[in-house]
Amino acid sequence: MFFISKLVWIFGQPLSLAFFLVFFALVAGLLRWRTLSILGAMGSVIILFVTLYTTAGNLLMQDLEERFAKPSADPDNLQCMIVLGGAFESEVNTARHGIEFSSAADRFIEALRLAQKFPQSRILVSGGDGSISGIYEGDAAASARFFPLFGVGRDRLIEEKSSRTTFENAVNTKEFLASQGLSNCLLITSGFHMPRSVGIFRKLGIGIVPWPTDYRTDGKVKPGLDFTQPNLNAQNMATAIREWYGLVGYYLAGRTSELYPR
């Protein structure tokens, strides 16, 4: 399942699809299949235009982020929190032995804020190496260097280092929580990633409190054209599409409680 999901994403992301349609159009042109060549070229142009110059990706991202609202106030007390990996630049950290964050850094910034406010809380970081090669350190290993720098003792950390996917995050986390006698932890991950995460945790019967962070939209996106930030539009489109691949794939595989949890 892990390798299948990686292959689906390599070939199924918007820019890859646009490339394959262009390649198809060229081959069809060489074979004098004029109609198919035109259709392939038009399909590629449409994908590129929608991805780069419309708010479609931001709308998809916004809908994912709005699925679970973040509580308006911190809890009165906090026993534990689960932080899902995906926030560290694993390849860079492995090579340079540093603490470099990706765009999902808010997951760990929020966890650090809560850890300092609730000094009795435990932090379970779930995240191994999610690459196909499996040669890089994961978020759990990097977090063991990050949190102590800000006064959070390593004895408060629970490092789950073997998971490569969100499903493995949940399965392995369930075992760690049981061994530590912890329950009803905050689940900290990106807002767009929360629906799929919650669906999996619910399916496995793990009681959690959704605590979304790392928002990529302002919640006010409307349908329309946007020529000002094609790179960001493409990034949000790719991220949202990938999340929907995960939602559909996990639902068909019976790994989530429902197609689009709320």
N, C-alpha and C positions, 0 to 999 in steps of 0.2 A: 504493500500500500504506500509506503514511504517513497519508494523509487517511482512508482506510477504517478504519484502526485507531483513529484519534481519534473517528470517528463511532460505531464499535461501542462504545467506552467511554462516550461521552456518553449513549447510549441504553441500554446494557446493564449499567450498574452497579446494585447492589441498590436504592438509593433511587430511581433513575430508573424501574426496573421497577415498584416499588411505586406510584409516582405514575401511571404509565401504566395500571396495573391499576385504580386508583381512577377514573381518567378513563373507562376502558372501562366500569366498573361504572355510572357515572353516565349515560353514553350509552345503555347497554343498558337501564337503568331507564326513561329517557325514551321509549325505543322499546318499552317493556313486555316486554322479554325478561328475565323475572324470574329464570330459572335462570342465565343468563349473567351477569346483574348480581350475583347472590349469589356465583357462582364468582369473579368478578373481585374483589369486595370481600374474600372469604376469602383469595384468593391474595395480595393486598396485605398483609393482616393477618399472614399467615404469614411473608412475607418480612421485614416489619418486626420481628416478634417474634424470629425466628431471628437476624436481624442485630444487633438491639439488646440482647437479653436472654438470649442463650446463648453458650457458648464456641465455637460452630461456626467463626467467623472466626479465632479464636486457634488452634484446632486445625489449620485449613488453613495458617495462617502457620507454625506450629510444624513441620509436616511439610516445608514448603519449606525452612525454616532448617536442619533436621536432615539434609537430603540430602547436604550437603558439610560435613564436620567441619573446623573450623579446626585446623591443626597445633598441637601442644602447645608447641612452642618456635619461636623465630625461626630463620631459616636461618643457616648458618655465614657465608655471604657473600651479597650481593645485588647483582645487576647492574642490574636494572630492575624497575619496577612499573607496572602499568596501572591507572589509577583511572577508573572509569566515572562519568559525570556524573549529575546528579540530586540533588545535595546542596546546591546554592545556591538562594536565592530570586531567580530571574533577574529577575522583574518589578520587585521592590523594588530590587535592586542596580542595574538599569539606570536607574531613576529617581533613586536616592539616591547612586549611585556608591560604595556601601559594600561590606561583606562580610557579608551576612546568610545564615545557613545554614537549611536545612530540617531535618526530622527525620532525614534521612540523613547528617547532618554527620559521623558516625563514619567514613565512607569517607575523608574528608580528614584527620581527626584521626589515624587509623591510618597513613595515608600519610606524614604529617608525622613521626610517631614513628619510623617505619622510615627515613625520609630522614635524620633526625638521627643515628640509630644507624649507618647505612651511608652515610657521606658521599660515597662513590664512585658511588652508585646514581643512575640516571636515572629521572625520573617522567614518564610519558606520561599526560596528562589528556585523556580523550576525551569531548567533550560540547559540542555547539552549542546552539542555541535549539530546544527541542523543542515549542514552541507552534505552533498553527496559523498565527498571524499572522507569526511569524518576525521580530519587531521587537526582541527582547530579547537581551542578551548571554548566552552560555552559560557552563558551568562552567569551560571551558578559559580563557576570558578572566578570570573572577573569580579563578581559581587563581593567575594571574600576579601578582595583588596580594597574595594570601594567603600563599603560601610564603615570599617574601622577608622578610616581617615577622618570621619566626622563623629567619632565618639560612640559609635554603635558597636558594642563588643561582638566578636565573632561567635561567642557562646550563645548569642541570640539568633544566629543564623542556622537555618536548615538547608543544606545544599543538595538539591536534586540534580545530578549532573548527567543523567543518561538519556533524557527525553529529547526527541528530535522533531516532534510534531505536537500540535495542540492536544490531540487525543492521548499521546504518551504523557504529556504534561499532567493531564487529569488522572490517568491510571496510576502513575508513579506517585503523584501527590496524595492520592487516597491512601496508599500504603504508608507514606511518611506521617500523615496526620494521625492515622490509627496508632502507629508506634509511639507517637509523642502525646497521645491523648488530647489532641486539639480538634476543635469543630467550629463551624459557623464563622470561618475566617473571612476577611475582606478579600475579594478577588480583584487584583489590580492588573489591568491591561489596557491597551488602547481602546478608545471608544468604538472604533470601527470593528475591532476584533472581539468585542464583548458578546454579541449575539451568538456566535459560534461557540465561544468558550463556555458561556452559560448553558447552552444546549447540551454540550458534552458533560459538564459537571452534573447537571440535572439527571442525565441519562444514567450516570454512575451512582446516583444517590448521594452526592457530596453536597452538604449544606454550605452555601457561600452567600456573601452579600456583595453584589456587583458594585465595583468602585472604578468606573471608567475614568481614563485620563488620556493625555496625548491627543487632543482634538486637532483635526486638520482643516475644519471649516468653521465659519462663524455662526452657523445655524440659520443664516438668512439668504442662502443661495437660491436664485430663481433660474428657471430655464432661459437660455439665451446664448448669444455669442460672446466669446472672450478672447480677444487677440493680444491681451497684455501679458499673459503668463503661460505660454504653451508648454514649457517644461513642467511647471507645477500641475497644469491640467492633465498632462500625460501621466505624471506620477500618481495623482489621485485616481485617475481612471484605472491604471494598472493595479493599484492597491485594492480598490473596490471590486474589480473583476476577480482578482485572486481570492478575495474573501468570499465572493459568491460561488466560485468554483468549490471552495472548501465547504460552504454551507450545503450545497447540492450533493457533493460527493459524500460527505459524512452522513447526510440524511439517507441517501440511497444505501449506504453501507450499514445503516442502523446504529450509528455511533452518536447520534444526537437525538434529543427528545422530540424535536419538531423541526420543520424546515427553516423557519425564521422565528426563533424564540423572541419573546418580549417579556 
